[in-house]
Each structure stands twice: as structure tokens, then as C-alpha cells.
Amino acid sequence: MPPKRILVACPMKCGSTYVAQWLALYFSLERRYPLPYWGRQEQNLDGAIMDSLKGGAFVLQLHSKPYVPLMRWLTAADVHLVFLWRNIADALVSLDEHIRLEDHRVPACYIHDRLKYSSLSSEERYAFLIQHAGPWFIQIYLMWKQADATLPLVTGHFEQLVSCPSQFFERLTSGLAGSVDRDSLDALVDRPIENTRFNQGVSGRSSRLFSERNKWQIERLLREYPEDLSALVDELPWRGNRWQSDLFPHNEFGPSIDLLISDEWAHAPVGLISETSVVRQTFCCRRPGLNNIELLCATHGREIPAGVVKIRLERGGRALRELEVPLSSVKDNSWVRMAFPPIPDSAGSEFDLIVSAAGIPEGCSFTIWASDFNPHRRGTLCFAGEHHTGALCMRTGCMGSG
């Protein structure tokens, strides 16, 4: 089904204005500009703007971060998501031009005096942007990387947009609609689109414009970050420009989170779980080697001295993994991790997670927190035979194929 609502999210200077206009033409949707002021402010939608957009058909383009209120609205309004990325070095070169030639009032960093900034040498300007705007780009990347485990995302890389636009838009339209209208795609790729500010469309400029000091500075920023940003180092133009269309690659031979409904989504417990009041959560796994599940559990403020939580993982009605966790080890409002031997062929499979509890002493209770939305849209929640609109607060982890 073609999408009725699309949000193109990204940092600055990733070709997003052009991509948003292209998608609006391809899907015959209206380009909407919901923010009354752009400038330096963070481009996040407030409640009033979200309400005004309900019911419409549109394409939005915003430098947004995936805060929970935004993700809740995206889920409720059935907005399809596209996230765009560009290697940070080239994005900063383009940002420098934007600041000097268009407007210095940007959300990425604060510049008080554009003339004073413009009087700096190119090496000094790039050094300033690496230090002050670089962390903003990294933050957006990491926040959307985590959101990828919660929301369905279609990702696109600027390098593919400029080197092979047909493949780039085929990836986007197929991910959004499930199919591609090849005639419409080819016609739009060859058609000039006005008022998109897609000025340079050149890859690798930072390799020539950055000094050796600038290159060292940005590599140091990426390598010293607490998170693993090796993918962002590898795609730097002077490091071989090894970009990937999958913006958030998982470690093929190491652990990764596949599905995440964090405690920020917790709305209410599902109900008191027992041997007869059972929780069933279906979910789809995207990666091979599913080997652990964590659940946000609650005991209503009490320790449970006896009893067990029973976990059964099924696929196609057949039990694949079964295990028990002593209730005495479960703390109130805490994550409980269940590890099991990896399932090598878990990628692309739908699983049933079935949770019950046995031997709970009188006066004690056990339950699991759930959200009131199902943001990942990859499964259903049922408790005591009744369907719920939300999803369990859970994390699933995979070990890859190694």
C-alpha cells in the first residue's frame, strides 16, 4: 500500500529537501511545512502541530530527533519514516557554505556573528564545525540508530543518491510501499525538480578541502566516542568512502539489539500473570542468532520468595526454547534477562513469546510492563486471551551468524 504520510528525518545537508520533494511527487502527496519558525530551533513537533497534521496526507522534512512524544505520534498517525545520512565530513563542508552564503542561524551549532565566522580561514572554520557541530550530527545518528530497533525505518545514504539515484529511490519507494512503479521512478529521476536547494550534489569534497589537521580532528572525535562509530570512520572520503546503504549495520559476528521497547514507553502492567493468565507477545526478528530476551518486570514493590517465571519461545506453533527464572531474583520495575542458545535462522521469522508464572505465594504478584502503542508494528500482544493495543516493554538480542 502506498504511504499517506511520510517523514524524512536527517541532519542538515543530506539532500533531504530534494528527497522530500521527489517523494511527494512520486506518491502524489502534499509537501507540508509545519513549523512557523525554523532558524536555530530544534525541529521537533509539539502537540498542537501534531494535532493539526492528523488526517492529512503529506511529506514532512525535518531535522528531528526521535524523542518518545514524536515516536508516539508517528505510530498513532501511521507516518512512514525515511532517515537520510551523509558522511559527517562532507556534511560539514556543505554546512560551512550554508552558514557563510545563506544563514548562520542553524540548530547544529551556535554562531553569533556570521561575518566574524566567515573571516576565519577554511581550516579554522572546519575545525570549529568539527568541534561544535560534529557532536550534533553524531547525536542524531545514534538516536535514530536506537530508534531503528523500535520504529520501522527506511534508510538512504547521500552517496547513493548522487552516484546512483535510481537505486537510491528504488530502495526508498520499495521500503515505503512494498513495490516500485518503474516508469514513474525513471521519469522523476530524469526530471529536474525546482526549489530543492540541492546545489552541489558532490561526494568527497572534504577529502580535498579538509587540512590534515581537520581530518585528524574529526577522526579523533569519532574514535574517542563511547559508542562504536567505526562505520562513520570507514565512510570518510579519505578512508576509502566505504559507505553502506544500511546505515545502521549490525555486527555480523557480535551482539546487537534487534527489537527495543524501552522503559520510556511503559504505560501500565499487563495484569497479574499466573499459570492460567498468560502473556503472549508475537514479534518478528530481523537478524540471525536470536539468543536473549529482556522483559521489564514488576512485583508491586514486594520481593517474591518462591515460584518461577516460565518462558516459552515458539515459531510456527513449535517450541524452540523453554526456560525458567526464579521469581526470587526478580526485582520490582527491573529488566529480567533470559538467555538461551542462539537460533541461527531467526532472521525474517515471526516468534511467539509466551510468559506464565507458577508457585507464586499468596499475597505476592508478578507482571510485565507494556506500552499503550505498538511502535515497531512487528507483532501483537495478548493477555489472558484478550488482545491489547500495545506491546511488552522488551529487548531482544542477536549474536549474528558467527
Salt bridges, closest charged atoms under 4 A:
GLU42 OE2 - LYS65 NZ 3.55
ASP51 OD1 - LYS54 NZ 3.85
ASP78 OD1 - ARG377 NH1 3.43
ASP96 OD2 - ARG100 NE 2.97
ASP96 OD1 - ARG125 NE 2.74
GLU97 OE2 - ARG205 NH1 2.71
GLU102 OE1 - HIS98 ND1 3.63
GLU102 OE1 - ARG197 NH2 3.11
ASP103 OD1 - HIS104 ND1 3.94
ASP103 OD2 - ARG105 NH2 2.90
GLU123 OE1 - ARG213 NH1 3.97
ASP148 OD2 - ARG286 NH1 3.22
GLU170 OE1 - ARG182 NH2 2.76
ASP186 OD1 - ARG182 NH1 3.41
GLU212 OE2 - LYS215 NZ 3.58
GLU219 OE1 - ARG223 NH2 3.21
GLU219 OE2 - ARG239 NE 2.94
GLU224 OE2 - ARG220 NE 2.94
ASP234 OD1 - ARG242 NH2 3.05
GLU235 OE1 - HIS157 NE2 2.76
ASP258 OD1 - ARG286 NE 3.25
ASP258 OD2 - ARG378 NH1 3.65
GLU294 OE1 - ARG395 NH2 2.88
GLU314 OE1 - ARG280 NH1 3.93
GLU314 OE2 - ARG312 NE 2.78
ASP345 OD1 - ARG315 NH2 3.25
ASP352 OD2 - ARG280 NH1 3.72
ASP372 OD1 - ARG72 NH1 2.76
ASP372 OD2 - HIS267 ND1 3.80
